[in-house]
Each structure stands twice: as C-alpha cells, then as structure tokens.
C-alpha cells in the first residue's frame, strides 16, 4: 500500500466484478513479521484510543501471538478489526502512505501479524509474512487495505502473498490510489487465491480518512478545531486533560501532518502545541502573521522545534527572532489564503491539516470565510468546556454561515464534552 502524491484532482475507483463479502478463487503463498498487542478497534479515532507507552515504532517477530478470547466472536470482521488496531500503532508516521495492518491466520490461530511502520519501510503484509514464516502456506491473510501491486520504494505486496502460498486473502477496503485501485485484487485472483473484499469497510475507511481524501481529491484533509463555553462563546483555551498524553488534542497533533495557528501562539509557551504522545512525530506548525503589527518576535526555540515551524505572512510583514533562533521557514503572499496554504502543504506531501482557532481569532476570519465558501473543510472537532462566561469575539460571529455537520457524535473528554462531525 504505497502512496504517492498525485497531481490530478479526482479519480473514480472502479472495483473489479466482485461484490462486498464475495469470495472468488483458490490458491496459496505467504511469510510475515511484527509484535503483538491489541484489542478490538473502535470506529472513533479521537474517543477510544488510550495512551500507549512506546517511544519507538518497531517491527519484528513475536513467539507469542495474542489469540482471540473465548468470549470473542471469531470471524472475518474480528481479524480485520485486529488489523486496524495494529495499523494504529503507526499513527503520525506513515503519511503520505496509509496506515495498514495485516494478520495471518491458520487453523484458527494467529501465526503472524504486522503493520506498516513508516513511509519507505516494508508494508504490513511483509512484516506479517516474515512473522508467520512457513506457516503462511495455505493460511488466510487479513489486511485492512488492498495489497499494492506495483513497484515503488518497496516491491508489490501481491507478489509476497503469492510467493508465500497463502490460500485466502480478506481485504477491508479497495485502495483508492489509482495505481492500485483493484489491480491488487485481480492479481491475487489470477494467481488462484480466494479473495474477499469489503469486510468492516467503514472501520477501515475511518482509519485512513485523510489518505482517502488526499487520493481522491489531491488536497489535504482539513479539520477545524475550536473550544467554546456552555452558552456557545468561543474560548481561547483547552481542557487540562486535552493536552496531556492520551488527551484528544495531544492525539490530534500526533495524527495531523500540519497545524495552522495564530501568531499569538508564539506569545505564550502554553499556546505552542506539542503532542505528548510517546515518540510522537510532531506536526509542522504553520503560524499566521496577519495582525496589524508589522513585526513579530519569535522566542528562542530548540532546533527540532524551529525546523517544524513555518511563518506565513503578507509581503509587508517582517520577522524578528530572539536569542538567534534559526531554521525557521517563512513564506509570504500578497494575501494570505487558505487555498495557498493548502497548496503548499500538498507540495510537501501532507495529507492532513488541523486549523486550530486559538489566539487572535480575527486572524482566521478570512480563512474561515474562504474555507466554507470553497468547501475546504472536511471535519470539525469542538471541545465544550464546563464554563459559563462572556468569552471572546469570534471570527465565526461575522460569517453568514448555514453549514450543517453530518455524522455528529459526542464523547466525554476529561471534564469537557467533545463534538465531532463532518462537512
């Protein structure tokens, strides 16, 4: 499942003549690798994952596989959900590739499992086949995303499965990448392997919603996030639990390739967003310089933080650093535009961007108007804090909006309520 940044705006995926949950042929081949640790996956990426304490993503064989419990309903759905849980171990590391997990099952037992740890490294099927070794022959391979069928930075996973002589392959969803799009399914079928497609497809789509959007539109998946009081005023703060390890905001930072902030994010260290998930790959911080001041002072930053900072300004603004901070990137436009920012992110190979309404809210007014008018937002996350207060003026207040969120769900996040929906 190797991903590329593609230039075209849209692509329609044509599936092979294969119905959902429909099996087709017979034949064998396989061999895998990775460690285990997982339970059933949840559809919600924000609400259900607890903080996992590993600082490094590692793949390697494990002699002891976590087998299903007696009370579990063991079927294809169970193993695909297991694949999703394995795939989640690489959150924040695979972009622009998708997150993928693979499980090899033989005679009712898991004999191998793996996940794709990072772009450029072997795919989930390869690790799982290494883990299973000779036991992969005549086994069933479960994979959350269609195996790739082309040479990129790694060889095709379809060839690895065929060579390992697996008998069956169960796939969560077809890969929307046009250079894959059902060709992996066909290659396996042509080799005589029985293929099942579309098991727990919604769960698999939720896992890679940013990747899917990026493949189908050529644009980054944009999430709008803000906090508000009980009476609906925009608040310039987060719940205490949100920023800690396992908190929803810390996870959002881990999941997204970039985050757009107001320049006031640099004024106080408490605003500067850092994911506290162990070993998290920090997003690029894109700071907007849109206020009336022609000068912004950037405090001294560590090299690893400064290299992840991009200042975007209008051409009449200037930058000044304190204590010699170096490595900070900057871009200037005649007019700061969300479309221009997303275009830059696209060229960087980013699949996901978080627009965080904190700091000087009026910095976001034009971007919000543009985003809603041009349908640039895909998702919204709102933290409702348990406060009744006057709040601050909101850039949303001045917009004539009639936007309805779809698939709206709510979760408890510490002492706050979290709302999540899609546009």
C-alpha positions in Angstrom: 0.0 0.0 0.0 2.5 2.6 -1.2 1.1 6.1 -1.6 2.3 8.8 -4.0 1.3 12.5 -4.1 -0.7 12.7 -7.3 -1.4 15.8 -9.3 -4.9 15.1 -10.6 -7.9 16.4 -8.7 -10.3 13.5 -8.8 -10.3 9.8 -9.6 -13.1 7.3 -9.7 -12.3 3.9 -8.3 -13.7 1.1 -10.4 -13.8 -2.1 -8.4 -13.5 -5.5 -10.2 -16.6 -7.6 -10.7 -16.6 -8.5 -7.0 -19.4 -7.9 -4.6 -18.9 -7.0 -1.0 -18.1 -10.0 1.1 -17.9 -12.0 -2.1 -15.3 -14.8 -2.4 -13.8 -15.8 -5.7 -10.9 -18.3 -6.2 -8.4 -20.6 -4.7 -4.5 -21.0 -4.4 -1.6 -20.3 -1.9 1.5 -18.3 -0.6 2.9 -16.2 2.4 5.6 -15.2 5.2 5.4 -12.3 7.9 6.7 -10.1 10.8 5.8 -7.9 13.9 5.0 -7.8 17.6 1.5 -8.1 19.1 -0.7 -6.1 21.4 -4.2 -5.1 20.6 -7.8 -5.4 21.3 -10.9 -4.6 19.1 -10.6 -1.3 17.3 -13.1 1.5 17.7 -14.5 3.4 14.8 -13.8 6.7 16.6 -10.1 7.8 16.3 -10.5 10.5 18.9 -12.6 8.9 21.6 -11.3 5.5 22.3 -7.6 5.2 21.9 -5.7 5.3 25.2 -2.2 6.4 25.6 0.2 3.7 24.6 3.7 3.8 26.1 6.2 3.1 23.4 8.6 5.7 22.2 9.8 3.9 19.1 7.8 2.0 16.4 9.4 -1.3 15.9 8.5 -4.3 13.9 9.8 -7.8 14.5 8.6 -11.3 15.1 6.9 -12.5 18.3 6.8 -16.0 19.5 3.6 -15.4 21.5 0.6 -14.3 19.5 -2.3 -12.7 21.2 -5.1 -15.2 20.3 -8.8 -14.4 20.4 -10.6 -14.9 23.8 -13.3 -17.5 24.2 -16.0 -14.8 24.5 -15.0 -13.1 21.3 -17.0 -13.7 18.1 -14.3 -15.0 15.8 -15.0 -14.3 12.1 -13.5 -12.2 9.3 -14.7 -9.0 11.0 -12.7 -9.8 14.1 -9.4 -10.2 12.3 -9.9 -7.1 10.1 -10.5 -5.1 13.3 -7.4 -6.6 14.7 -5.6 -5.4 11.5 -6.9 -1.9 12.2 -5.7 -1.9 15.7 -2.2 -3.0 14.6 -2.2 -0.2 11.9 -3.0 2.4 14.5 0.4 1.8 16.1 1.9 3.9 13.3 -0.3 7.0 13.7 1.5 10.0 12.6 4.4 8.1 10.9 3.1 6.8 7.6 2.0 9.9 5.7 1.6 10.2 2.8 1.2 6.4 2.9 -1.9 4.9 4.6 -1.9 3.1 7.9 -2.2 -0.7 7.2 -2.3 -3.8 9.4 -2.1 -7.5 8.4 -2.9 -10.7 10.3 -2.1 -14.3 9.1 -4.4 -17.0 10.5 -4.1 -20.7 10.1 -6.2 -23.5 11.6 -8.0 -20.9 13.7 -4.8 -19.5 15.2 -2.9 -16.2 14.5 0.5 -17.2 13.2 1.8 -13.8 12.1 0.9 -10.2 12.2 2.4 -6.8 11.1 1.8 -3.2 10.3 3.4 -0.6 8.0 5.5 1.5 10.4 6.7 4.3 8.2 6.7 5.6 4.6 9.6 3.9 2.8 9.7 0.9 5.1 8.2 -2.6 4.3 4.4 -2.8 4.2 2.2 -4.7 6.7 2.0 -7.8 4.6 5.8 -8.2 4.5 6.2 -8.0 8.3 3.2 -10.3 8.8 4.6 -12.9 6.4 8.0 -12.8 8.0 6.4 -13.4 11.3 4.4 -16.4 10.1 7.3 -18.0 8.2 6.4 -21.4 6.6 3.1 -21.4 8.5 1.8 -18.8 6.0 1.4 -21.5 3.3 -2.3 -22.4 2.9 -3.2 -19.8 5.6 -5.6 -16.8 5.3 -4.1 -13.3 5.2 -6.3 -10.5 6.6 -5.3 -6.9 5.5 -7.1 -3.7 6.2 -6.3 -2.2 2.8 -5.9 -3.8 -0.6 -2.3 -5.1 -1.1 -0.2 -3.0 -3.5 0.5 -4.3 -7.0 3.3 -2.0 -8.2 7.0 -1.3 -7.6 7.6 1.9 -5.5 10.1 2.2 -2.7 9.1 -1.4 -1.9 8.2 -4.4 -4.1 4.5 -5.3 -4.6 2.8 -7.0 -1.6 0.7 -9.1 -4.0 3.9 -10.9 -5.1 4.9 -11.5 -1.5 1.5 -13.1 -0.7 1.6 -15.2 -3.9 5.1 -16.3 -3.2 4.2 -17.3 0.4 1.4 -19.5 -1.0 -1.4 -18.1 1.1 -4.8 -19.7 0.3 -7.1 -16.8 1.0 -6.9 -13.0 1.3 -9.5 -11.0 3.2 -9.4 -7.2 2.4 -11.0 -4.5 4.4 -11.3 -2.0 1.5 -10.0 -1.4 -2.0 -7.1 1.1 -2.2 -8.3 4.5 -3.8 -4.8 5.1 -5.1 -5.3 5.0 -8.9 -2.1 3.0 -9.4 -3.5 0.3 -7.1 -7.3 0.5 -7.3 -8.4 -3.1 -7.6 -5.4 -4.3 -9.5 -4.1 -6.0 -6.3 -7.3 -7.9 -6.0 -7.2 -9.0 -9.6 -3.5 -10.1 -9.4 -4.3 -12.3 -6.4 -7.4 -13.8 -8.1 -5.4 -14.5 -11.2 -2.9 -16.4 -9.1 -5.7 -18.6 -7.8 -6.1 -17.0 -4.4 -9.6 -16.7 -3.0 -10.3 -13.1 -2.2 -12.9 -11.4 0.0 -13.4 -7.6 -0.2 -15.3 -5.1 1.9 -15.1 -6.6 5.4 -15.5 -3.8 8.1 -15.1 -1.3 5.3 -16.3 1.7 7.3 -13.9 1.0 10.1 -11.0 0.8 7.6 -12.2 4.0 5.8 -12.2 5.8 9.2 -8.7 4.7 9.9 -7.4 6.4 6.7 -9.9 9.2 6.1 -7.2 11.7 5.4 -5.3 9.4 3.0 -8.5 8.6 1.1 -9.5 12.2 0.7 -6.0 13.1 -0.5 -6.1 10.3 -3.1 -9.5 11.2 -4.4 -9.1 15.0 -4.5 -5.4 15.7 -4.5 -5.9 18.0 -1.5 -5.1 17.7 2.2 -7.9 16.7 4.6 -8.7 19.7 6.8 -10.0 19.5 10.3 -11.4 22.7 12.0 -11.0 22.7 15.8 -12.2 25.2 18.5 -13.3 25.4 22.1 -16.4 27.0 23.4 -18.3 27.6 26.7 -21.6 26.1 27.6 -23.5 29.1 26.2 -21.6 29.0 22.9 -18.9 31.6 23.2 -15.6 30.8 21.6 -12.9 30.2 24.2 -9.2 30.7 23.9 -8.2 27.6 25.9 -8.2 23.9 26.2 -9.3 21.5 28.9 -6.4 20.4 31.2 -6.7 16.8 30.1 -6.8 17.6 26.4 -3.1 18.4 26.2 -1.8 15.6 28.3 -0.7 12.2 26.9 -3.9 10.4 25.8 -5.9 13.6 25.6 -7.8 14.3 22.4 -5.7 17.4 21.5 -2.4 15.6 22.0 -3.7 12.9 19.7 -4.9 15.3 17.1 -1.4 16.8 16.9 0.0 13.3 16.5 -2.4 12.4 13.7 -2.1 15.6 11.6 0.8 16.5 9.3 0.4 20.2 10.0 -1.4 22.7 12.2 -2.4 26.3 11.4 -2.1 28.7 14.3 -2.5 32.4 15.1 0.7 34.4 15.6 -0.2 34.8 19.3 0.6 31.1 19.6 4.2 32.3 19.9 3.5 34.9 22.6 2.9 32.3 25.3 4.6 28.9 25.5 1.3 27.5 26.8 -0.1 28.1 23.3 2.6 26.4 21.4 1.2 22.9 20.6 3.3 19.8 21.3 1.9 16.3 21.2 2.8 14.5 24.4 2.1 11.0 22.9 5.3 8.9 23.4 7.6 9.2 20.3 5.0 11.4 18.5 6.0 12.8 15.1 5.3 16.4 15.7 3.2 18.3 13.0 4.5 21.3 11.1 3.4 24.5 12.9 2.1 27.0 10.4 1.8 30.4 12.1 -0.3 33.2 10.5 1.1 36.7 10.7 -2.0 38.7 9.8 -2.3 41.2 12.6 -1.8 44.9 12.1 1.7 44.7 13.6 4.4 44.6 11.0 6.7 42.8 13.3 6.6 39.5 15.2 9.1 38.4 17.8 9.9 34.7 17.8 11.3 33.4 21.0 14.3 31.1 21.0 13.3 27.6 20.1 15.1 24.3 20.1 16.4 23.2 16.7 13.9 20.3 16.5 11.0 22.7 17.2 12.3 25.5 14.9 12.6 23.2 12.0 8.9 22.3 12.3 7.9 26.0 12.2 6.6 27.9 9.2 5.7 31.6 9.4 3.2 32.7 6.7 2.8 36.4 6.3 1.7 39.1 3.9 4.6 40.7 1.9 4.7 43.9 4.1 5.3 42.0 7.3 8.8 41.3 8.7 10.1 38.8 11.2 12.5 39.1 14.1 13.9 36.3 16.2 15.0 36.4 19.8 18.2 34.8 21.0 19.2 33.7 17.5 16.5 31.1 16.7 17.5 29.5 13.4 16.0 27.1 10.9 12.6 28.7 10.9 10.9 28.7 7.5 8.9 31.6 6.1 6.6 32.2 3.2 4.9 35.5 2.1 1.9 36.1 -0.1 0.2 39.2 -1.4 -2.8 38.0 0.5 -2.7 35.1 3.0 -5.1 32.5 1.6 -6.2 29.1 3.0 -6.0 27.7 -0.5 -2.4 28.9 -0.9 -1.5 27.3 2.4 -3.1 24.0 1.5 -1.4 24.1 -1.9 2.0 24.4 0.0 1.0 21.5 2.2 0.1 19.4 -0.8 3.5 20.0 -2.3 5.1 18.9 0.9 3.2 15.6 0.6 0.9 16.4 3.6 -2.4 14.5 3.8 -3.9 16.2 6.8 -4.0 19.7 8.2 -5.6 21.0 11.5 -6.9 24.6 11.7 -6.8 25.5 15.4 -8.9 28.5 16.4 -6.9 29.8 19.3 -5.0 33.1 19.8 -6.2 36.1 17.9 -9.4 34.8 16.4 -9.7 37.6 13.9 -6.5 36.2 12.2 -8.8 33.4 11.0 -11.8 35.4 9.7 -10.8 35.5 6.0 -9.5 31.9 6.1 -12.8 30.6 7.6 -14.9 32.5 5.1 -12.8 31.1 2.2 -12.8 27.6 3.7 -16.6 27.4 4.0 -17.2 29.1 0.6 -14.9 26.7 -1.2 -15.7 23.6 0.8 -12.1 23.3 2.0 -13.1 21.8 5.5 -13.9 18.1 5.9 -14.2 17.7 9.6 -14.9 19.7 12.8 -13.9 19.0 16.4 -15.4 21.1 19.1 -14.5 21.0 22.8 -17.3 22.2 25.0 -15.8 23.3 28.3 -17.8 23.3 31.5 -17.8 27.1 31.8 -20.4 29.9 31.7 -18.6 33.0 30.7 -18.6 36.0 28.4 -16.0 34.5 26.1 -14.2 36.4 23.3 -15.3 37.8 20.0 -15.3 35.0 17.4 -14.3 35.2 13.8 -17.3 32.9 13.3 -19.6 35.6 14.5 -19.1 37.7 11.4 -19.7 34.9 8.9 -23.1 34.3 7.4 -23.0 30.6 7.9 -25.6 27.9 7.3 -23.4 24.9 7.5 -24.7 21.6 8.8 -22.4 18.9 10.3 -23.0 15.3 9.3 -22.4 12.2 11.3 -22.2 14.3 14.5 -21.0 12.3 17.5 -20.2 13.3 21.1 -17.7 11.9 23.7 -16.6 12.7 27.2 -13.0 14.1 27.3 -12.0 14.7 30.9 -14.3 17.4 32.2 -15.3 18.5 28.7 -17.7 17.2 26.0 -16.2 16.6 22.6 -18.2 17.0 19.5 -17.0 15.5 16.2 -18.7 15.8 12.8 -18.1 16.1 9.1 -18.9 18.8 6.5 
